[in-house]
C-alpha cells in the first residue's frame, strides 16, 4: 500500500486535449494524449489524495480511485474545475484549446459552389489563470504545464506570472522529441526561485516525482 502523505488533501487534475466544435461532425483539437495527467492522477491517488480528474476526450481508462469527470470543450472543463473548488492543490495538465469557433454551425457545413468556409475564433477562458488568480478560493498550491516548441523557459516564466501558478512543468513538445503521445517525458521545473532540469523519465516516474514535490511544498 505504501505511505499516504496526501491523506485528506483534495486535488483537482486536468488532462487531455479539448475539442472545440466547428459543426456537429467536425472539431478542432490538438495532439495531447492525456498520459501525463492520467499518470499524475494515479500517483496522487496512490499518495492518499482525494483526486478529481477532469479529462478531455482521450482513449484512457479511469485511474482507479479517482473521481473522473469527462468533458469535451474548454468551457465545460472550466465549469467542471470550478465545481471542485475549494481544493488544496490544482494540477492543470490539460492541453486546452486556446480558441474556439465563434459560432459553431448547427448543421453540417456542406461543400459547394459557394466556396470554402471561413472560421472566426474567440479566445477560450484560461482555466489555470482562473484558479491561480482566484480571489477567494485559490488552492494552496497551483501547478501548471507549458508545452512549447521554442523559447521554453521564457514562455514558462511568463505563464508562472500571468496565470498565478507556483510551479510550471515545462516540456519541449517539438515532434522530434516524441513526447506528445509518447510514454516518456523530459521536464524542466520552473519556479520564481529558478529552474530545475529533470532527466528523461517515463511519464509514470515524472508523475511520482511531481507528487513528491507536491508533498514537500505542502509542508
Ligand atoms: O498558455 P498555455 O496554454 O501554454 O499554458 C499552459 C498551461 O495553462 C497548462 O497548465 C494548461 O493546462 C493551462 N491552460 C488552461 N486553460 C487554457 C489554456 C491553458 O488551464 N485555456
Boltz pocket constraint, residues with backbone or C-beta under 6 A from the ligand:
constraints:
  - pocket:
      binder: B
      contacts: [[A, 14], [A, 74], [A, 92], [A, 93], [A, 94], [A, 95], [A, 96], [A, 97], [A, 98], [A, 124], [A, 125], [A, 126], [A, 127], [A, 128], [A, 129], [A, 143], [A, 144], [A, 145], [A, 146], [A, 147], [A, 159]]
      max_distance: 6.0
